[in-house]
Amino acid sequence: MSIRLLGGIAQNFEIKTPRNFGTKPTLSLLKRKVFDRYQDWSSFRIYDLFGGTGSIAFEAASRGCQFVNIYEVNPKAHKFLLENKKRLLTQYELGEINIHSYSCLKEENFLESREFENIYYIDPPFNKLDLYPAVFNHLLNRKGTLMIEGDNVITGKPDELLAQFVVLKDSMVKVYQKGSHYIIVCKPD
C-alpha cells in the first residue's frame, strides 16, 4: 500500500506501511478535503489518538504543525511510525513529532495554550465502537477541535454517531464525506 503526503514541504513523501497492514488509512480524497480547508497548520497542535499509518499527523507536520503527537499501541504500526518519522526528519525540517506506544486513554498531559489550538484526531478501529465514548469522556474537559472519522455502515451516520454523546451533538461544524467514510469536525464548548 502506498500512502503519500498531499501537501506542504514534504509533499509526495511516501509513508511506508507493512504488507497486510491491519489498519485502515484515511482515504486520500477525504484527507484532501480536510487539508484543503485547513492549509496552514502552524497555529495548531495535533493529537492523532489512533495513529495507524500516521498519515494525518505527518500531513499536519508537513503543513507547518510544530507539535505533533501520535498514539499507537500496535507494535508493528508503532515501528513503522518511528521509521517514517526518522525518514521524514532526515529529509525535511519539521516541528516536534512525538510517537507514543501507549493508549491515548492513558495520556494525562494534553497541553493547552492560547498560542496553539489543539486538534484531537479521533479514528479508532471501527470495529471497536466502545473506544468512541471512552475517548470522548477522556477529552470531556479539554479545549480544542475534534476531528472524528467514521463510516456510515459500521459506526453509523455522522448525526447518529454524535447523537449518542450529549456533549457533542450540538457541536458539529462540518462533515467531510467520501463514499461511506466521513470526518466530522466538532468544536465543543
JOFEN-V346397 format. One record per residue. RES is the residue in one small letter. OMEGA is omega in whole degrees, -180 to 180 (999 if undefined). Layout:
BEGIN
res:RES omega:OMEGA
res:RES omega:OMEGA
END
This chain:
BEGIN
res:m omega:-179
res:s omega:177
res:i omega:-180
res:r omega:175
res:l omega:-172
res:l omega:-175
res:g omega:180
res:g omega:-175
res:i omega:179
res:a omega:-179
res:q omega:-179
res:n omega:175
res:f omega:-179
res:e omega:175
res:i omega:-179
res:k omega:178
res:t omega:178
res:p omega:174
res:r omega:-180
res:n omega:-178
res:f omega:-175
res:g omega:178
res:t omega:-180
res:k omega:179
res:p omega:176
res:t omega:180
res:l omega:-177
res:s omega:-179
res:l omega:177
res:l omega:178
res:k omega:180
res:r omega:-180
res:k omega:180
res:v omega:-175
res:f omega:172
res:d omega:178
res:r omega:-179
res:y omega:-176
res:q omega:-175
res:d omega:-177
res:w omega:-175
res:s omega:179
res:s omega:-179
res:f omega:167
res:r omega:-176
res:i omega:173
res:y omega:178
res:d omega:-166
res:l omega:175
res:f omega:-165
res:g omega:-178
res:g omega:180
res:t omega:-178
res:g omega:-173
res:s omega:179
res:i omega:-177
res:a omega:179
res:f omega:176
res:e omega:178
res:a omega:178
res:a omega:179
res:s omega:-178
res:r omega:171
res:g omega:178
res:c omega:-175
res:q omega:-178
res:f omega:-177
res:v omega:177
res:n omega:-179
res:i omega:178
res:y omega:-180
res:e omega:-178
res:v omega:179
res:n omega:-176
res:p omega:180
res:k omega:179
res:a omega:180
res:h omega:179
res:k omega:180
res:f omega:175
res:l omega:179
res:l omega:179
res:e omega:180
res:n omega:176
res:k omega:-179
res:k omega:179
res:r omega:179
res:l omega:-175
res:l omega:175
res:t omega:-179
res:q omega:-173
res:y omega:175
res:e omega:-177
res:l omega:178
res:g omega:-179
res:e omega:178
res:i omega:179
res:n omega:179
res:i omega:-175
res:h omega:-179
res:s omega:178
res:y omega:-177
res:s omega:176
res:c omega:180
res:l omega:177
res:k omega:-178
res:e omega:178
res:e omega:-173
res:n omega:171
res:f omega:-176
res:l omega:175
res:e omega:178
res:s omega:176
res:r omega:-176
res:e omega:-177
res:f omega:174
res:e omega:178
res:n omega:170
res:i omega:178
res:y omega:180
res:y omega:-172
res:i omega:-176
res:d omega:-180
res:p omega:173
res:p omega:-174
res:f omega:-180
res:n omega:178
res:k omega:-175
res:l omega:180
res:d omega:179
res:l omega:179
res:y omega:180
res:p omega:179
res:a omega:179
res:v omega:-180
res:f omega:177
res:n omega:180
res:h omega:-178
res:l omega:-171
res:l omega:-176
res:n omega:-180
res:r omega:175
res:k omega:177
res:g omega:180
res:t omega:175
res:l omega:171
res:m omega:-171
res:i omega:179
res:e omega:179
res:g omega:-178
res:d omega:-177
res:n omega:-175
res:v omega:-172
res:i omega:-176
res:t omega:-176
res:g omega:179
res:k omega:-176
res:p omega:-179
res:d omega:177
res:e omega:179
res:l omega:-178
res:l omega:-178
res:a omega:179
res:q omega:-173
res:f omega:-175
res:v omega:-176
res:v omega:-176
res:l omega:-167
res:k omega:180
res:d omega:-174
res:s omega:-178
res:m omega:179
res:v omega:-173
res:k omega:173
res:v omega:174
res:y omega:-174
res:q omega:171
res:k omega:-175
res:g omega:180
res:s omega:180
res:h omega:178
res:y omega:171
res:i omega:177
res:i omega:174
res:v omega:-179
res:c omega:174
res:k omega:178
res:p omega:179
res:d omega:999
END
